[in-house]
Amino acid sequence: MTYEIIWDPAAVDAATRFLKDDADGLRLLMDAVDLLAAQPRPTGSAEYGSPDLRRIHVGRYRVLYEITEATITIVVIHIGRLG
């Protein structure tokens, strides 16, 4: 089963801001998010309050996303950067 990745507008805005000064880091983040379509609960991801609300770290970035089994979607809710 392959999940559809949907980006919340706030996450897209954050990605746009980060793209200006860290294109390579953001590329790694996007690649990691794309992999969630095939494996929504990868090793290293963590529950964030519920089994379907999860968080991953990609380099200096963190991604908060929600898995919806009924519609086979993953909604990227927030991305942030450490440091």
VMD Tcl script that draws the C-alpha trace (Angstrom):
set ca {
  {0.00 0.00 0.00}
  {1.34 3.42 -0.96}
  {0.28 6.52 0.94}
  {-0.33 9.90 -0.63}
  {1.83 12.67 0.88}
  {-0.05 15.92 1.52}
  {1.73 19.07 2.70}
  {-0.07 21.43 5.07}
  {0.32 25.04 3.84}
  {2.24 26.02 7.00}
  {4.77 23.23 6.37}
  {5.19 24.39 2.76}
  {5.81 27.95 3.98}
  {8.47 26.72 6.42}
  {10.14 24.66 3.69}
  {10.23 27.70 1.43}
  {11.99 29.73 4.13}
  {14.55 26.97 4.78}
  {15.20 26.47 1.06}
  {16.82 29.90 0.80}
  {19.79 29.04 3.02}
  {19.90 25.22 3.10}
  {18.84 23.70 -0.21}
  {20.84 20.50 0.37}
  {19.35 19.93 3.84}
  {15.85 20.53 2.53}
  {16.46 18.10 -0.34}
  {17.34 15.39 2.21}
  {14.19 16.24 4.16}
  {12.02 15.97 1.04}
  {13.60 12.62 0.14}
  {12.88 11.30 3.65}
  {9.26 12.49 3.46}
  {8.85 10.82 0.06}
  {9.97 7.51 1.62}
  {7.09 7.77 4.10}
  {4.69 6.94 1.25}
  {5.97 3.34 1.30}
  {6.87 3.09 5.00}
  {4.92 5.56 7.18}
  {6.40 4.29 10.45}
  {10.11 3.92 9.69}
  {12.69 2.91 12.26}
  {13.71 6.02 14.13}
  {10.30 7.67 13.90}
  {8.47 8.27 17.16}
  {4.87 8.51 18.26}
  {3.90 12.05 19.15}
  {0.86 11.60 21.38}
  {-0.80 8.87 19.30}
  {0.30 6.02 17.03}
  {-0.80 7.96 13.95}
  {0.84 11.28 14.86}
  {4.58 10.80 14.36}
  {7.83 12.70 14.26}
  {11.08 12.05 12.41}
  {14.43 13.81 12.44}
  {16.29 14.38 9.19}
  {19.67 16.00 9.79}
  {18.97 19.27 11.57}
  {15.26 19.17 10.67}
  {12.27 17.60 12.35}
  {9.03 16.63 10.62}
  {5.66 16.18 12.34}
  {3.15 14.19 10.31}
  {-0.17 12.39 10.66}
  {-1.04 9.05 9.11}
  {-4.64 8.50 8.06}
  {-5.38 4.87 7.24}
  {-8.94 5.51 6.04}
  {-7.79 7.70 3.14}
  {-4.25 6.29 2.88}
  {-2.67 9.71 3.35}
  {0.17 11.25 5.26}
  {-0.23 14.94 6.10}
  {2.99 16.80 6.82}
  {1.85 19.21 9.51}
  {5.05 20.98 10.54}
  {8.73 21.11 9.79}
  {11.24 22.82 12.00}
  {14.98 23.26 12.15}
  {17.30 22.80 15.08}
  {19.93 25.43 15.68}
}
mol new
graphics top color blue
foreach p $ca { graphics top sphere $p radius 0.5 }
foreach p [lrange $ca 0 end-1] q [lrange $ca 1 end] { graphics top cylinder $p $q radius 0.2 }
display resetview
